[in-house]
């Protein structure tokens, strides 16, 4: 009994790394901009290349773990994560930093699906699994919220690269503890690993997210539309191929499960709405309110604490309320909290922001825990790696698109602010790149001009942040409504006892290539009932 909970503690270290590393760059962005002369485009890529590559590789890595063993994949990925953390910390240019972050994400893509799949194996009992997933999700969401805190603490004493070196001691504990405590888990009959499917998946996912990001930020020119068209074609061929293969890379029929597909879609939309606003919140605290990096990180601490507490409480809440109610409530809480960010100004006091951050953390803890528990509970154990990968793909894709889409809104509004008179065109052009750049050039201007420039820049950045938060709020509330409708239990129709074979005969006559919700529920009725409970 004690061993399985110690094993869970080791597994949470893996997602702690992913969570922290996904947001730690937010607080380091002003320092990276200054030291590496990073432009606004560079900062967006540094922020979201990690999530983009994760989104493109998670399905591939999840199914690879089903085949070679999730413990083996987890430990190998941890070693790769340590190596690339060092490379990221010492990147000498913004371009090399983006490349190192992309390779770091390749290693990170092995961690999340492996940890969730191993939890599915270690905790077969649904009640224990709900609690374990609650702890796992609490650590993940806490890591996401703690990234700015850890980054701020390190940046008070060291250079920006230190925010990546903090990964090394955590990986050492993960590797040693995982080698001793974790069982191996793989699909006993996985079938061959279809390399064409792997290639189609990578081309489709990476091409699609690149086209969306570049199109939103720079406009949908011919090249961007062409990349998006190739990506969509690759994904269409991928889906068609999976439906035909006897041993697909991922079972597309999983999406016929209403609970599974509904929660995955809600994950994507909710994280999209949340991530963009939260990513730029650290910059708001530092560049608008003048907080130090540590002060900015501590300002976001209420979200981290609330997500940890409510992530664990979610595992208890589902014993008394339906998963549908807990998940929809969590999403709605985040939506209402983001709505309060939509009315901020440069003079908004911290108490109001702190309360909103606490509500964001509470909603994130509830929603993320229940979403992953629903997804794991709706598939058989041998498919848990693929299901976990789909869930994490939706999360990371939502995070990447959120930073790209909402970040582009903030950048677009900021770049349109009016430069005060008396400032040269070259200086004005550089100041419009980022608010951090405006702070740099202000140091070389006369006091009156510097004050006017920073006042205009802070107002424009805040206006962009408020608009992005409003869009995020709308997406979260839409996700809450969608979950409430999609997870509504269906009435059970009884089969007449005098003709017991009719349903069986109909099921047998179904084509094996037909994607039918009925066949999925018939194969795994217990999973479906638990998911829609």
C-alpha positions in Angstrom: 0.0 0.0 0.0 2.8 2.4 0.9 4.8 1.5 -2.1 2.1 2.5 -4.6 1.8 6.0 -3.0 5.5 6.4 -3.0 5.5 5.5 -6.7 2.8 8.2 -7.2 5.1 10.7 -5.5 7.8 9.8 -8.1 5.4 10.1 -11.0 4.2 13.6 -9.9 7.8 14.8 -10.3 7.5 14.2 -14.0 4.5 16.4 -14.5 5.9 19.0 -12.0 8.8 19.4 -14.4 6.5 19.9 -17.4 4.2 22.3 -15.5 7.1 24.5 -14.2 9.0 24.5 -17.5 5.9 25.5 -19.4 5.4 28.8 -17.5 8.8 29.6 -16.0 9.8 31.5 -19.1 7.0 34.1 -18.5 8.8 35.7 -15.6 12.2 35.4 -17.4 10.9 37.0 -20.6 12.1 40.6 -19.9 15.6 39.4 -19.0 15.8 37.2 -22.1 14.6 40.1 -24.2 17.3 42.3 -22.8 20.2 39.8 -22.8 19.5 38.1 -26.2 18.0 41.1 -28.0 14.8 39.1 -28.5 12.0 40.6 -30.5 8.3 40.2 -29.8 8.2 37.3 -32.3 11.1 35.7 -30.5 9.4 35.9 -27.2 6.2 34.4 -28.5 8.2 31.5 -30.0 10.2 31.0 -26.8 7.0 30.9 -24.9 5.0 28.5 -27.0 7.5 26.4 -29.0 7.6 24.1 -26.0 3.9 23.5 -26.0 3.7 23.3 -29.9 6.3 20.4 -30.0 4.7 18.7 -27.0 1.3 18.8 -28.8 2.8 17.3 -31.9 4.6 14.5 -30.2 2.4 13.4 -27.3 0.3 10.9 -29.3 3.4 9.4 -30.8 5.1 9.1 -27.4 2.0 7.8 -25.7 1.6 4.9 -28.2 5.3 4.3 -28.1 5.0 3.8 -24.4 2.2 1.3 -24.9 4.6 -0.7 -27.0 8.0 -0.5 -25.4 6.9 0.1 -21.8 6.0 3.3 -20.0 8.6 3.0 -17.3 11.4 2.6 -19.9 10.1 5.6 -21.8 9.8 7.7 -18.7 13.3 7.1 -17.5 14.8 7.6 -20.9 12.9 10.8 -21.4 14.0 12.1 -18.0 17.7 11.8 -19.0 17.0 13.6 -22.3 15.2 16.3 -20.4 18.2 16.9 -18.1 20.6 17.2 -21.1 18.4 19.6 -23.0 17.8 21.7 -19.8 21.5 22.4 -19.7 21.5 23.3 -23.4 18.6 25.7 -23.0 20.2 27.4 -20.0 23.3 28.3 -22.0 21.7 29.2 -25.3 23.7 32.2 -26.6 21.1 33.6 -29.0 17.3 33.9 -29.2 17.2 31.5 -32.2 19.2 28.8 -30.4 17.1 29.2 -27.3 14.0 28.5 -29.4 15.7 25.4 -30.9 16.8 24.2 -27.5 13.3 24.6 -26.1 11.9 22.6 -29.0 14.3 19.7 -28.2 13.5 20.0 -24.5 9.8 19.5 -25.5 10.8 16.3 -27.4 12.0 14.8 -24.1 9.1 16.3 -22.2 6.6 14.6 -24.5 7.6 11.3 -23.0 6.8 12.3 -19.4 3.1 13.2 -19.2 1.5 10.2 -21.0 3.8 7.8 -19.3 3.0 9.1 -15.8 -0.8 8.9 -16.4 -0.6 5.4 -17.9 1.4 4.2 -15.0 -1.1 5.7 -12.5 -3.8 3.7 -14.4 -1.8 0.5 -13.8 -0.8 1.2 -10.2 -4.4 2.2 -9.1 -6.9 -0.1 -10.7 -9.5 0.7 -8.1 -11.6 3.7 -9.4 -11.8 5.5 -6.0 -8.1 5.2 -5.4 -7.4 6.2 -9.0 -9.6 9.3 -8.6 -7.6 10.4 -5.6 -4.3 9.6 -7.3 -5.2 11.5 -10.5 -6.3 14.4 -8.2 -2.9 14.5 -6.6 -1.2 14.2 -10.0 -3.3 17.0 -11.5 -2.8 19.1 -8.4 1.0 18.9 -8.8 0.8 19.5 -12.5 -1.4 22.6 -12.1 0.6 23.7 -9.1 3.8 23.4 -11.2 2.2 25.5 -13.9 1.4 28.2 -11.3 4.7 27.8 -9.5 6.8 28.4 -12.6 6.7 32.2 -12.2 7.4 31.9 -8.4 10.4 29.6 -8.9 11.6 31.8 -11.8 11.3 35.0 -9.8 13.2 33.5 -6.8 16.1 32.4 -9.1 16.2 35.7 -11.1 16.7 37.6 -7.9 20.1 36.0 -7.5 21.1 34.4 -10.8 20.9 34.9 -14.6 17.9 33.8 -16.6 19.4 30.4 -17.6 19.1 29.3 -13.9 15.3 28.8 -14.4 16.1 25.8 -16.6 18.9 24.3 -14.5 16.5 23.8 -11.6 15.2 20.8 -13.5 18.4 18.8 -12.9 18.0 17.9 -9.2 14.4 17.0 -9.7 15.3 14.6 -12.6 17.9 12.9 -10.4 15.2 12.1 -7.8 12.8 11.0 -10.5 15.2 8.7 -12.2 16.4 7.0 -9.0 13.0 6.7 -7.5 11.4 5.5 -10.8 14.0 2.8 -11.3 13.3 1.4 -7.8 9.5 1.9 -7.3 7.8 1.9 -10.7 6.4 -1.2 -12.3 6.7 -1.7 -16.0 3.5 -1.4 -18.1 2.9 -2.0 -21.8 0.3 -3.4 -24.1 0.8 -7.2 -24.2 -0.3 -7.3 -27.9 0.6 -3.9 -29.3 1.1 -4.9 -32.9 3.7 -3.2 -35.1 4.5 0.5 -34.8 3.3 2.1 -38.0 6.0 4.5 -39.0 3.9 6.2 -41.8 1.3 7.0 -39.2 4.0 8.5 -37.0 5.1 10.7 -39.9 1.6 11.8 -40.8 0.9 12.6 -37.2 4.0 14.8 -36.8 3.5 16.6 -40.2 -0.2 17.2 -39.4 0.1 18.4 -35.8 3.2 20.5 -36.2 2.2 22.0 -39.5 -1.3 22.9 -38.2 -0.1 24.6 -35.1 2.6 26.5 -37.0 0.1 27.7 -39.6 -2.3 28.8 -37.0 0.3 30.6 -34.9 2.0 32.3 -37.9 -1.3 33.2 -39.5 -2.7 34.8 -36.3 0.4 36.8 -35.7 1.6 37.7 -39.2 -1.4 37.2 -41.4 -2.5 34.2 -43.5 -0.3 34.7 -46.6 0.1 32.1 -49.4 2.9 30.2 -47.6 1.0 29.9 -44.3 -2.2 28.8 -46.0 -0.2 26.2 -48.0 1.4 24.8 -44.8 -2.0 24.6 -43.2 -3.4 22.8 -46.2 -0.7 20.2 -46.2 -1.2 19.7 -42.4 -5.0 19.2 -42.8 -4.4 16.7 -45.6 -1.8 14.8 -43.5 -4.3 14.6 -40.6 -7.1 13.5 -42.9 -4.9 10.7 -44.3 -3.8 9.8 -40.8 -7.4 9.4 -39.6 -8.3 7.3 -42.6 -5.2 5.1 -42.1 -6.0 4.6 -38.4 -9.5 3.4 -39.3 -8.1 0.8 -41.7 -5.1 -0.6 -39.7 -5.7 -3.7 -37.5 -3.3 -2.2 -34.9 -3.6 1.6 -35.3 -1.3 4.1 -33.7 -4.3 5.6 -32.0 -7.8 4.2 -31.9 -9.9 6.9 -33.6 -13.0 5.2 -32.3 -12.2 6.5 -28.8 -13.7 9.8 -30.0 -17.0 8.1 -30.5 -17.3 8.0 -26.7 -19.2 11.1 -25.9 -17.5 11.6 -22.5 -14.0 11.1 -24.0 -14.4 13.5 -27.0 -16.4 16.1 -25.0 -13.8 16.3 -22.2 -10.9 16.5 -24.7 -12.5 19.3 -26.6 -13.3 21.1 -23.3 -9.6 20.7 -22.3 -8.4 22.3 -25.5 -10.8 25.3 -25.4 -10.4 26.0 -21.6 -6.6 25.9 -21.7 -6.6 28.1 -24.8 -8.6 30.7 -23.0 -6.6 30.5 -19.8 -3.0 30.2 -20.9 -2.6 33.3 -23.0 -3.9 35.6 -20.2 -1.9 33.9 -17.5 1.3 33.8 -19.6 1.3 37.6 -19.9 0.2 38.2 -16.3 3.9 38.0 -15.0 4.9 40.7 -17.6 1.9 42.8 -16.4 3.1 42.6 -12.8 6.7 43.4 -13.7 6.4 46.0 -16.5 3.2 47.7 -15.6 3.3 47.6 -11.8 7.1 47.6 -11.5 7.3 44.4 -9.4 10.6 42.6 -9.1 10.8 39.0 -10.6 10.4 37.5 -7.1 7.6 39.8 -6.2 5.8 39.0 -9.5 6.2 35.3 -8.9 4.8 35.5 -5.3 1.9 37.6 -6.6 0.8 34.5 -8.6 1.1 32.2 -5.6 -2.6 32.2 -4.7 -3.3 30.3 -8.0 -0.6 27.7 -7.2 -1.9 27.1 -3.6 -5.6 26.9 -4.7 -4.8 24.5 -7.6 -3.0 22.1 -5.3 -5.7 22.2 -2.6 -8.7 21.9 -5.0 -7.0 19.3 -7.2 -6.9 17.0 -4.2 -10.4 18.0 -3.1 -11.7 17.2 -6.6 -10.9 13.5 -5.9 -13.2 13.7 -2.9 -15.9 15.8 -4.5 -16.6 13.3 -7.2 -17.8 10.9 -4.5 -20.6 13.2 -3.6 -21.3 15.0 -6.9 -21.2 13.9 -10.5 -18.0 14.4 -12.5 -20.1 16.4 -14.9 -21.0 18.9 -12.2 -17.5 19.2 -10.7 -15.9 19.7 -14.1 -18.4 22.3 -15.3 -18.1 24.2 -12.0 -14.3 24.3 -12.3 -14.4 25.6 -15.9 -17.0 28.2 -14.9 -14.9 29.4 -12.0 -11.9 30.1 -14.3 -14.2 31.8 -16.8 -15.6 34.2 -14.2 -12.1 34.9 -12.8 -10.8 35.8 -16.3 -13.8 38.1 -16.8 -12.6 40.1 -13.8 -9.2 40.5 -15.5 -11.0 42.0 -18.5 -11.6 45.2 -16.6 -8.1 45.8 -15.3 -6.2 49.1 -15.7 -2.6 50.1 -14.9 -3.9 51.3 -11.5 -5.8 48.2 -10.5 -4.7 47.1 -7.0 -3.3 43.7 -6.1 -6.1 42.5 -3.7 -8.6 42.2 -6.5 -6.1 40.5 -8.8 -5.1 38.1 -6.0 -8.7 37.0 -5.4 -9.1 36.4 -9.1 -5.9 34.3 -9.2 -7.2 32.2 -6.3 -10.4 31.5 -8.1 -8.4 30.6 -11.3 -6.4 28.1 -9.3 -9.4 26.6 -7.6 -11.2 26.1 -11.0 -8.0 24.7 -12.6 -7.6 22.1 -9.8 -11.2 20.9 -10.1 -11.4 20.9 -13.8 -8.0 19.3 -14.7 -8.3 16.5 -12.1 -11.8 15.5 -13.2 -11.1 15.8 -16.9 -8.1 13.4 -16.7 -10.0 11.0 -14.4 -12.9 10.9 -16.9 -10.6 10.2 -19.8 -8.7 7.4 -18.1 -11.9 5.8 -16.8 -13.4 5.7 -20.3 -10.8 3.4 -21.9 -9.4 0.0 -21.1 -6.0 -0.2 -19.3 -4.1 -1.3 -22.4 -5.1 1.9 -24.2 -4.4 4.2 -21.3 -1.1 5.5 -22.8 -2.9 6.6 -26.0 -5.8 8.1 -24.1 -3.5 10.0 -21.8 -1.5 11.3 -24.8 -4.7 12.6 -26.4 -5.7 14.4 -23.2 -2.2 16.0 -22.9 -2.2 16.9 -26.6 -5.4 18.8 -26.1 -3.9 20.6 -23.1 -0.6 21.5 -24.7 -2.2 22.4 -28.0 -4.6 24.7 -26.1 -1.7 26.3 -24.2 0.3 26.9 -27.4 -2.6 28.3 -29.3 -3.7 30.4 -26.3 -0.2 32.0 -26.1 -0.2 32.5 -29.9 -3.7 33.8 -30.3 -4.2 35.8 -27.2 -0.6 36.9 -27.2 -1.1 38.2 -30.7 -4.1 40.2 -29.5 -1.9 41.8 -26.8 1.0 42.5 -29.2 -1.4 43.9 -31.8 -3.0 46.3 -29.4 0.4 47.3 -27.9 2.0 48.0 -31.2 -0.7 50.4 -32.1 -0.1 52.8 -29.2 0.7 56.5 -29.9 4.4 57.4 -29.4 4.7 60.8 -27.6 6.2 63.7 -29.7 9.9 64.3 -29.7 10.9 60.6 -30.0 12.8 59.5 -33.1 11.4 57.0 -35.5 14.0 54.3 -34.8 13.5 54.6 -31.1 9.7 54.5 -31.5 9.9 51.4 -33.7 12.0 49.6 -31.2 9.7 50.7 -28.3 6.7 49.2 -30.1 8.3 45.8 -30.2 7.6 44.9 -26.5 7.0 46.8 -23.3 10.3 45.6 -22.1 11.9 47.3 -25.1 10.1 50.5 -24.2 11.6 50.3 -20.7 15.1 49.9 -22.2 14.9 53.0 -24.5 13.2 55.0 -21.8 16.5 54.9 -19.8 18.2 57.0 -22.5 15.4 59.6 -22.9 14.8 62.8 -20.9 12.7 62.2 -17.8 9.5 63.8 -19.3 9.7 61.9 -22.6 10.5 58.6 -20.8 7.6 59.0 -18.4 5.2 59.8 -21.3 6.5 56.8 -23.3 6.1 54.4 -20.5 2.7 55.7 -19.5 1.4 55.2 -23.1 3.1 51.8 -23.4 1.7 50.5 -20.0 -1.8 51.7 -20.9 -1.6 49.9 -24.3 -0.3 46.7 -22.9 -3.0 46.6 -20.2 -5.7 47.3 -22.8 -4.4 44.3 -24.8 -4.2 42.1 -21.8 -7.8 43.0 -20.8 -9.1 42.2 -24.3 -7.3 38.8 -24.2 -8.7 38.0 -20.8 -12.2 38.8 -22.1 -11.7 36.4 -25.0 -10.4 33.8 -22.6 -13.3 34.2 -20.3 -15.8 33.6 -23.1 -14.0 30.4 -24.2 -14.0 29.1 -20.6 -17.7 29.7 -20.1 -18.5 28.1 -23.5 -16.4 25.1 -22.4 -18.4 24.8 -19.1 -21.7 24.9 -21.0 -20.4 22.3 -23.5 -19.3 19.9 -20.8 -22.7 20.3 -19.0 -24.5 19.3 -22.2 -22.2 16.6 -23.6 -21.8 14.7 -20.3 -25.6 14.7 -19.6 -26.4 11.0 -18.9 -28.5 9.3 -21.6 -31.6 7.4 -20.6 -31.0 3.7 -20.7 -33.3 1.9 -23.2 -34.2 -1.7 -22.1 -33.9 -4.5 -24.6 -37.1 -6.7 -24.8 -36.5 -10.0 -23.0 -38.4 -12.0 -25.6 -35.9 -11.1 -28.4 -32.6 -11.2 -26.5 -30.5 -11.9 -29.6 -31.6 -9.0 -31.8 -29.1 -6.4 -30.3 -26.2 -8.9 -30.6 -27.1 -9.7 -34.2 -27.2 -6.1 -35.1 -23.8 -5.5 -33.5 -22.3 -8.4 -35.3 -23.5 -7.1 -38.6 -21.8 -3.7 -38.0 -18.8 -3.1 -40.2 -15.6 -3.2 -38.3 -14.5 0.0 -39.9 -17.6 1.9 -38.8 -17.1 4.4 -36.0 -20.1 3.7 -33.8 -20.5 4.9 -30.2 -22.6 1.8 -29.5 -19.8 -0.6 -30.2 -17.4 1.3 -27.9 -19.9 1.2 -25.0 -20.7 -2.4 -25.6 -17.0 -3.4 -25.4 -16.4 -1.5 -22.2 -19.7 -0.8 -20.5 -18.2 -0.3 -17.1 -15.8 2.4 -18.4 -18.7 4.2 -20.2 -21.0 4.2 -17.2 -18.3 5.5 -14.9 -17.3 8.3 -17.3 -20.9 9.5 -17.7 -21.8 9.1 -14.1 
